[in-house]
Structure formats: C-alpha cells, structure tokens
Amino acid sequence: MHELKAFAGALRGDGVSLDSLRRGARALSVGTELSAVFRVGTGSDGEQQAVLAAVGPSGGGTVTRVALPRTFRVEHLTHDATHFTVRAADGRTVRATPEQFATHVLLLPPDDDPRYEVRLTEAFLATALLPDRSWTPGRTPAVHDAVLGTIGYARGAGGYGTDLVLGDQEVRLTFDGAGVEKVTELLPHARDLVAGFAPVEAAGREFLWSWGRDGTETADDERRFKDALCPGALVVYRSGDFEVHFDDTSGDHFPDGYWPVVRHRADRTPTSVSVEA
C-alpha cells in the first residue's frame, strides 16, 4: 500500500507522486476539493484493492482500506466538490463522501459466514446511507423504542447507541454501520437479544474460557475467570450478527487497557474471539 506522502503529493499536483499512484491502478480519483484520494488497484492475488487517503492541512492524515465486493468490479472513479463516485463494469454506481467510504463496517469474516460476499455487497451499496459526521442533526434523528428507550446518534463515535441496564450490569448497545433506517429495521432483533441477554452472556464466557484455556486449569480457575468477566457492550451488525465486549474486573486475565470480544452469528452462536485495546 502506498504511503500517505504519495497521496499528499498527488493532491499538491506533484507529478512523481501522481505517476506512482497511476502505476498499476485500475482507477484513480484525486479529489483536491475533498483533500482526499481514492485509488483502486490489483493485489498480488488478482483481487481489486481499494484505499482512500484523507490528507489534512498540515499534511497529516490517514490511508484506509476500502472493502470492495468481488462482484463490484470497479471501472471508473470520479469526484465532485463533496463526493466520490465509484462505477462498476456492470453500470452500478455508489456515490458517497470520503468519510462514508472510509467507514469500516463490521462483518463476520468469510470463514465464519458463507454469505460474507452478499453481506459485503449490501453494505457497500448502502455506503451513502452510513452516518457522516458532517451531517446536520436533522439527518440523524433519535430512534425511540418502547423497550430499548431513546437510541441517539453520537457524533463523536459516528454511530447510534444507548445505555441499558441488563441484570445488574450497565451495557452499551450500539448499531454498527447503520443510519436511522437500518437501526429501525434492526430494532426487533436488538430487542430479542436484550431480552435473552443472560444466555448470550453465559455463552460468551464459556466460549472465552474454551478459547483461552490450555488444559492445566482447575475448576476454581474456571470459576474465577468467568466471575471476573462482565459484559460492557453489545454491538449489533448490519447483518444481524453481533459481538459482546467483556471487561476483566479482576485485572488478572487480560493486560490493562485490553478487553476480549466474542463475535456471534445472528442465531447467537459464538464464532470467534479478538482482544481489543
């Protein structure tokens, strides 16, 4: 992947930087008005690889990978003063802001989801519906639910969420990669997860224990481990799959500043674990 300085140079009109980005590119759009560059190339495995670079006034910025569905073969990239437009060989187009294209939408990995490409395609085609922090509050109205309460858009976090008390724990419920329409669509599923959260929480603890154990532990070790884990967040994906974030209240099992996350299919089957920081 190209370094940020190449994209910053292209935005300044530097010919060497432009030539380096054009080399091997399937499509390239240098959005000077957007302070951003969108590039689609071909990886060593033959698959298309997309990156979006956003460059600030001081020259700092980010280079973000953009996940493209295999069926959306990019043919052309253009931009105007506010948006990039990506056109596929079959004529489909997606027009969105740099922030929307750079938003990472959570999905279960392909090995855990046979419908991964279908879900990735749905998410990519809906890019223009992802909340953008430049939107006025009128475009991100709160969602009111009789069970879950008021689900508001947190501009700093870039998503919808609300705080719930489940049992004796406060849990943050958030909806990943979802605007108001998708949040509304996911409400029945979220209500079901919240209503049946106790077994979900227990399954997550059990999955974490099986994932981390090496076979030398005692029954007391298992009890202490499970008792130390408290759920802190429930994140619902666009697909209906979800993840539960746990806090290690003992500080004995995970380094300070790190916490485990258990990913589940929509049917509540745990699939994988990661440790976040």
N, C-alpha and C positions, 0 to 999 in steps of 0.2 A: 504494500500500500504506500502511496506517495506521502511524503511528509507535508506538514502544514505550510512550510515555506514555499513549496512549489505552487500551492493554491493561492497563497498570498501574492506571490509574484505574478501569477496569471491575472489576478484582479487588478494589479498595477499596470498590466499591459506588457510585462516582461516576455520577450519572445522566446527565450530559452525555456522558461517555465511552461509557457503555452505548448511548445513543441514536445516537452517531456510528458505533459498530460495527454496530448493528442496521440502520442505513440501508443498503439495497441488499444485505443479506446473505440468502443462501439458507438458511443455517443458522448458528447461533452457540451455543457452549457455554462458559460462564465457569466454569472449574474452580478455585474458590477453594482447595479442599483440595490441588489439584495445582500451585498457583501458576502456572497456565497457562490460556491462552485459545485455543480453536480456532474459526476463522471460515472460512466458505466463501461467497464472493461470485461475481459475474459480471463478467468483464473486458470491455473495450471491443469485443473480438472475439466476444462472446457466450459464450465458454467459461468454465466454472467455474474459479475461482481460490481456492486454499486457503492459509491461513497459520496457523502455530502460534506463539504468543508465550509464552515462558517468562520469568518475572519473579522475580528473586532478592529476598532480604530487604531489601537496600539500595535496591531499585528498579531496578537494572541488569538486563540480560537480553538476549534475542535474539528476533528475529522471523524465522521460517524459512518459506520457501515449501514447500508440500507438493504434490508432483506427483500429480494425480488422473487416472485413465484417463477418456477421454471416455465410455466405456460405463458408468462408475460414477457415475451422476447422483445426487449427494447430496440426500437428502430430509430427514434429521434427524441431529442431533448431541446426544449426551448424555455424561455422565461419572459416575464414582463416585469413591471415595477414591483410586484408583490408576490408573485407565484412562479414556480417551475411547472412545466407541463411535460409529462412523460408519455410518449406514444409507442404502443406495441406494434409489431408487424401485422397483427390481425385488426388494427384500427382502433382498439380500445385506448382510452387516454385517462390519465389521472393528473389533475391539477391541484396543487396544494402549496402551502408555504414551506420555506426551508425547515422551520421548526416541526411542522407536521411530518414531513418526510424523514426527519431525523429522530422521530419518536420511536423508541423500541417497544413494540407490542409483545407482551408475554404470551408464549405458546409452549405447550409441552414439546420436547424435542422429537424429531422424527422417529427415533427408536421406540418412543413411548406412545406415539399417536399415528396410527395408519392413515388418518385423514389430515396429516400435517399440511400437505400441499393445498388441500381445499381450504383449510383454515387460514393459511398464509395468504392465499389469493383473496379471500373475503376481507381480511384485514387490510391488505394493500389497496384494494379497490375502494375501501372506505377511508383512505388516508385523509381526504378533505373533511371528514366528519370528526376527526380527532381534535380535542380541545387545543386551542392555540392561546398562549398567554397574552397575546396582543388583542384578543377579542374583548369587546366591551362586555360588562356584566350581563347585559340582556341576552347574549348568546350562550350563556352558561347558567341558566336559571336553576335554582334548587329544585330537587325532586322530593316530594312529600309522600311518605308511605305510612299507613296506619300502624304497621308493625315495627319497621326499621327507623321511623322518625324522619327527620329532615336530613337529606343527603345533599351536602353542599359541594360546590366546586372550590377546591383550594388552589388558588392561582399559583402560589409558590411551588406546590407539589405537582401541578399540572394534571390533576385528576379529581374525580368525585369520591367522597367518603363521608363516614360518620363514625362516632364513638358509641359503642354498645357495651352494656354490662351483661356478660354471659356467665351465669353462675355467680361466682364471687370474683370474676376477673373482668377488667376493662379491656375490650378488644377493639382495635381499629378496623373497620370494614371499608375496603376501597375497591373501586372498579377500575381495572387497568385498561388503558387504550380505549376508553369509552366516552362518548359525548352523551348528551341528555337522552337521545333516542335509544341508544344501546343500554344505558343504565336502566331506563324504564322497561325495556324488553327483558332485562336480566333480573328484575325485582322478584318474580315468583321463585326463581331458582335460589336467589340470595336468601329469601325468607325461609325456604326449606333447609338450607344449610345452617342458618342461625338456629332454627327450631331443633334441628338434630345435631347441634354442635358437639355435645358431650361425647357421642361415639366417634365423631370425626377427630376430636382432640385426642381421645384414647388411642385410636388407630395410628395417629401421627406419632405419639410417644412410642408405641410398640415398634413402628417402622424405624424410628430413630435408634432405638435400642438394638434392633437386629442389624442395622446398618453399621453401628459403631463397635459392637462387641467383638472380642477376639476369642471367646470360649473359656477364658480363665476366670471370669467374673462369678461372684456368688449371688445368691438370691437377695442379700442385703444390698449389694452393689446395684442390682437392677432396681430395687425399690427406691434407693436414694436418687438414682439417675432420673427415674420417672417423676418422683416427687419434686425434683428441682426444676422441671420444665413447666413453664406456664405460657399459654398462648398469648401473644401480644397483638397479632394482626391476622386478618383473613383477607386475602386478595382474590377477587373473582375476575377471571379472564373473560375476554370477549367470547371465547368458545364455550364458556360454562365450566371449563376446568378451573382449578383454583389452587392456592397454596396457603399454608399456615405457617406463620413465623412464631418461633418459640423463644422465650427468654430463659436463660440459665440463672435462676435466682440464687444458686449456691456459689456460682463463680468457679466451680470445681471441674466442670466438664468441657467448657469452651473458653478460649482466651478472652480477656477483657476486650470489649468492643466488637465481639463476633457473636453471631447467633445462628442457629440452624433453621432451615426452611424445608418443609416437606411439601412436595407437589403431588396433587391428586387429580385423577380424571373426574369428570363431572359426576360420574356414578359413585364417587367417594373412595375409589381405590387408590391408595398411595403408590406412587411410581418412582420417585427419586428424591434425593436429598442434596442440598447445597449448603455451604456455610457462608453467610453474608457478613459484611463489615460496615 
